[in-house]
Amino acid sequence: MEPRLQRRIQRYGWDLAASDYEPLWQAQLAPAHEAVLARAALRPGEQVLDVACGTGLVSQAAAEAVGPAGQVLGTDLSQRMVEAARARAARRGLAQLRFMRMDAEQLALPEAGFDVALCALGLMYVPDPEKALRELRRVLRPGGRLALAVWGERARCGWAALFPIIDAEVRSEVCPLFFRLGQQDTLARLCAEAGFARVEQQRIATTLCYADGDAACGAAFVGGPVAMAWSRFDDGVRARVQARYREAISDWRQGQGYRIPGEFVIISAVVPPLR
């Protein structure tokens, strides 16, 4: 897919998903968010960048960790996600937390301005993740820390059939190469190639739990990667893709509910210090 089109699909898809993101996905993604924060080991007073921050779930936790003496900037391609994140921060009175709409591949930020950079489950959507990693390397100070999460191997993510089901109804793939970074040591290798050192990788098995088929479909089709396509489907197409998705996840049905397997890849790394 042409990168400009992919960015547009992601931007407007996540705009559509902004109001549903937390109720549908906060609990499901919590293990990855917690692992990223644990790897980052944030300290009071630090300057932190959270790229692809969504509604600010990780950003808020980071702001609480660095305290009033620190600063956290959350960035996201979706304006509605940024607005939701700002509202969330305002409700909690976190003056050290701010948000801006920004492309992960072109961070409008000075060099070496942050102690820590985070990106929890955002790099899979970026047309050029290698460029995004170079940007993260650029804005970190010598000795700065990086913590990332992406979805893992396709075969370990039971909901992966979602993409071909949607792709069968549209002219182009909605999220090409989504699982590329989760394959083997791909993301760790790209971090090293971007100039990071002491790169460490961890895989976390997880389970996505849904009360029933409606909840499973809601999470699948309202989410950013496919939300733009879903919004344009008529009732007939929606019924067809929901039926196909329910069939694809039928192996993980338990009673009325579903327990769908998934996997996260967690990466930590540092910028080499000056000699």
C-alpha positions as CSV (number, residue, x, y, z in Angstrom):
1,M,0.0,0.0,0.0
2,E,1.2,3.5,-0.8
3,P,2.5,5.0,2.5
4,R,0.4,8.2,2.3
5,L,-2.8,6.2,1.9
6,Q,-1.8,3.9,4.8
7,R,-1.3,6.9,7.1
8,R,-4.7,8.3,6.0
9,I,-6.4,5.0,6.8
10,Q,-4.8,4.8,10.2
11,R,-5.4,8.5,11.1
12,Y,-9.1,8.4,10.3
13,G,-9.6,4.9,11.5
14,W,-8.3,5.8,14.9
15,D,-10.4,9.0,14.9
16,L,-13.4,6.7,14.5
17,A,-12.2,4.4,17.3
18,A,-11.4,7.1,19.8
19,S,-14.6,6.9,21.9
20,D,-14.6,3.1,22.0
21,Y,-10.9,2.4,22.5
22,E,-10.8,2.4,26.3
23,P,-14.0,0.3,27.0
24,L,-13.1,-2.2,24.4
25,W,-9.3,-2.4,24.7
26,Q,-7.9,-1.0,28.0
27,A,-8.2,-4.3,29.9
28,Q,-7.1,-6.4,27.0
29,L,-3.9,-4.4,26.4
30,A,-3.0,-3.8,30.1
31,P,-0.3,-6.6,30.2
32,A,1.6,-5.0,27.3
33,H,1.2,-1.5,28.8
34,E,2.5,-2.7,32.2
35,A,5.4,-4.5,30.6
36,V,6.5,-1.4,28.7
37,L,6.4,0.7,31.8
38,A,8.3,-1.9,33.8
39,R,11.0,-2.0,31.2
40,A,11.2,1.8,31.1
41,A,11.8,2.0,34.9
42,L,10.8,5.7,35.0
43,R,12.2,7.9,37.7
44,P,11.0,11.2,39.2
45,G,11.9,14.2,37.2
46,E,12.5,12.5,33.8
47,Q,11.5,13.8,30.4
48,V,9.4,11.1,28.6
49,L,8.0,10.8,25.1
50,D,5.1,8.4,24.4
51,V,4.6,7.9,20.7
52,A,1.3,6.6,19.3
53,C,-0.2,7.3,22.7
54,G,-3.8,6.8,21.8
55,T,-6.1,8.0,24.6
56,G,-3.1,8.4,26.9
57,L,-3.3,5.3,29.1
58,V,0.5,4.7,29.1
59,S,1.2,8.5,29.1
60,Q,-0.8,9.0,32.3
61,A,1.0,6.2,34.1
62,A,4.3,7.7,33.0
63,A,3.3,11.1,34.2
64,E,2.4,9.7,37.6
65,A,5.8,7.9,37.7
66,V,7.9,11.0,36.9
67,G,5.9,13.3,39.2
68,P,5.5,17.0,39.0
69,A,9.2,17.6,38.5
70,G,9.1,15.5,35.3
71,Q,7.4,16.0,31.9
72,V,5.6,13.6,29.6
73,L,4.6,14.3,26.0
74,G,2.2,12.0,24.3
75,T,1.9,12.1,20.5
76,D,-0.5,10.4,18.1
77,L,-1.5,10.6,14.4
78,S,-5.2,10.8,15.4
79,Q,-6.5,14.2,16.4
80,R,-9.5,12.6,18.2
81,M,-7.2,10.4,20.2
82,V,-5.1,13.4,21.2
83,E,-8.3,15.2,22.3
84,A,-9.5,12.3,24.3
85,A,-6.0,12.0,25.9
86,R,-6.1,15.7,26.8
87,A,-9.5,15.4,28.4
88,R,-8.3,12.4,30.4
89,A,-5.2,14.2,31.7
90,A,-7.3,17.3,32.6
91,R,-9.7,15.2,34.7
92,R,-6.7,13.9,36.7
93,G,-5.0,17.3,37.1
94,L,-1.7,16.1,35.6
95,A,0.0,19.4,34.7
96,Q,3.2,17.5,33.7
97,L,1.4,15.7,30.9
98,R,0.6,17.2,27.5
99,F,-0.3,15.9,24.0
100,M,0.2,16.8,20.4
101,R,-0.9,15.3,17.1
102,M,2.3,14.1,15.4
103,D,3.5,11.5,12.9
104,A,5.8,9.0,14.4
105,E,8.0,9.0,11.3
106,Q,8.5,12.8,11.5
107,L,8.7,13.9,15.1
108,A,8.6,17.7,15.2
109,L,10.9,17.7,18.2
110,P,14.5,18.7,18.9
111,E,17.3,16.2,19.1
112,A,18.3,14.7,22.4
113,G,15.4,16.2,24.4
114,F,14.1,13.1,26.2
115,D,15.4,10.7,28.8
116,V,12.9,7.9,27.8
117,A,10.8,7.1,24.8
118,L,7.8,4.7,24.8
119,C,5.7,3.2,22.1
120,A,3.1,0.7,23.2
121,L,1.4,-1.1,20.3
122,G,1.8,1.6,17.8
123,L,4.7,0.7,15.5
124,M,2.7,-2.0,13.6
125,Y,0.6,0.7,12.0
126,V,3.5,2.9,10.8
127,P,4.3,2.6,7.1
128,D,8.0,2.9,7.8
129,P,8.8,1.6,11.3
130,E,12.6,1.8,10.6
131,K,12.2,5.6,10.1
132,A,10.1,5.8,13.3
133,L,12.9,4.0,15.2
134,R,15.5,6.4,13.9
135,E,13.3,9.3,15.0
136,L,13.0,7.8,18.5
137,R,16.8,7.4,18.6
138,R,17.3,11.0,17.4
139,V,15.1,12.6,20.2
140,L,16.7,10.6,23.0
141,R,19.7,11.8,25.0
142,P,22.9,9.7,25.2
143,G,22.1,7.0,27.7
144,G,18.3,7.4,27.1
145,R,16.0,4.5,27.3
146,L,13.6,2.9,24.9
147,A,10.6,0.6,25.7
148,L,8.3,-0.8,23.0
149,A,5.5,-3.3,22.5
150,V,4.1,-4.8,19.4
151,W,1.8,-7.7,18.7
152,G,3.7,-11.0,18.3
153,E,3.7,-13.9,15.8
154,R,0.6,-14.1,13.6
155,A,0.2,-17.8,14.5
156,R,0.0,-17.0,18.2
157,C,-2.7,-14.3,17.8
158,G,-6.1,-16.0,17.4
159,W,-7.8,-12.9,16.1
160,A,-5.4,-12.5,13.1
161,A,-8.1,-13.8,10.6
162,L,-9.7,-10.3,11.0
163,F,-7.4,-8.8,8.4
164,P,-8.0,-11.2,5.5
165,I,-11.7,-11.1,6.3
166,I,-11.8,-7.3,5.9
167,D,-9.3,-7.3,3.0
168,A,-11.7,-9.6,1.0
169,E,-14.3,-6.7,1.1
170,V,-12.0,-3.8,0.1
171,R,-9.7,-2.9,-2.7
172,S,-6.4,-2.9,-0.8
173,E,-5.1,-4.4,2.4
174,V,-6.2,-2.4,5.5
175,C,-3.0,-3.0,7.5
176,P,-0.3,-4.7,5.4
177,L,2.7,-6.2,7.3
178,F,0.9,-5.8,10.7
179,F,2.7,-8.9,12.1
180,R,6.1,-8.3,10.6
181,L,7.7,-6.7,13.6
182,G,6.5,-9.5,15.9
183,Q,8.3,-12.2,13.9
184,Q,11.3,-13.8,15.6
185,D,13.8,-11.1,16.4
186,T,12.7,-8.6,13.7
187,L,12.0,-5.6,16.0
188,A,15.1,-6.2,18.1
189,R,17.2,-6.3,15.0
190,L,15.7,-3.1,13.7
191,C,16.4,-1.3,17.0
192,A,20.0,-2.3,16.8
193,E,20.2,-1.1,13.2
194,A,18.7,2.3,14.3
195,G,21.6,2.8,16.7
196,F,20.3,1.4,19.9
197,A,22.4,-0.8,22.3
198,R,21.6,-3.4,25.0
199,V,18.5,-4.5,23.1
200,E,16.5,-7.0,25.0
201,Q,13.3,-8.9,23.9
202,Q,10.6,-10.5,25.8
203,R,7.5,-12.4,24.6
204,I,4.3,-12.4,26.7
205,A,1.4,-14.7,26.0
206,T,-2.0,-13.2,26.7
207,T,-5.7,-14.0,26.4
208,L,-8.3,-11.6,25.1
209,C,-11.5,-12.3,27.0
210,Y,-15.0,-11.5,25.7
211,A,-18.4,-12.1,27.2
212,D,-20.0,-13.1,23.9
213,G,-19.7,-12.9,20.1
214,D,-21.0,-9.3,20.0
215,A,-18.3,-8.1,22.3
216,A,-15.6,-10.0,20.3
217,C,-16.8,-8.5,17.1
218,G,-17.2,-5.0,18.6
219,A,-13.5,-5.0,19.6
220,A,-12.4,-6.4,16.3
221,F,-14.3,-4.1,13.9
222,V,-14.3,-0.8,15.8
223,G,-10.6,-0.8,16.4
224,G,-8.4,1.6,14.3
225,P,-6.9,-0.8,11.8
226,V,-10.2,-1.7,10.2
227,A,-12.5,1.0,11.5
228,M,-12.5,3.1,8.4
229,A,-13.5,0.1,6.2
230,W,-16.1,-1.0,8.7
231,S,-17.7,2.4,8.8
232,R,-18.3,2.2,5.0
233,F,-19.8,-1.3,5.0
234,D,-23.6,-1.6,4.5
235,D,-25.6,-3.9,6.8
236,G,-25.2,-6.9,4.5
237,V,-21.4,-6.7,4.4
238,R,-21.3,-6.2,8.1
239,A,-23.4,-9.3,8.7
240,R,-21.1,-11.3,6.4
241,V,-17.8,-10.3,7.9
242,Q,-19.1,-10.7,11.5
243,A,-20.2,-14.3,10.6
244,R,-16.9,-15.0,9.1
245,Y,-15.0,-13.7,12.1
246,R,-17.1,-15.6,14.6
247,E,-16.3,-18.8,12.6
248,A,-12.6,-17.9,12.6
249,I,-12.5,-17.6,16.4
250,S,-14.9,-20.5,17.1
251,D,-12.1,-22.7,18.5
252,W,-11.8,-20.3,21.4
253,R,-15.4,-20.2,22.4
254,Q,-16.2,-21.2,25.9
255,G,-20.0,-21.2,26.6
256,Q,-21.2,-17.8,25.4
257,G,-17.8,-16.2,25.8
258,Y,-14.5,-16.3,24.0
259,R,-10.9,-16.6,25.3
260,I,-8.7,-15.8,22.3
261,P,-5.0,-16.2,22.5
262,G,-2.5,-13.4,21.7
263,E,1.1,-12.5,22.1
264,F,3.0,-9.3,22.8
265,V,6.7,-8.6,22.0
266,I,8.3,-6.2,24.5
267,I,11.6,-4.5,23.6
268,S,13.9,-2.4,25.8
269,A,17.1,-0.7,24.6
270,V,19.3,2.3,25.3
271,V,21.1,5.0,23.4
272,P,24.9,4.5,23.7
273,P,26.4,7.1,26.1
274,L,28.9,9.6,24.9
275,R,32.5,8.4,25.1
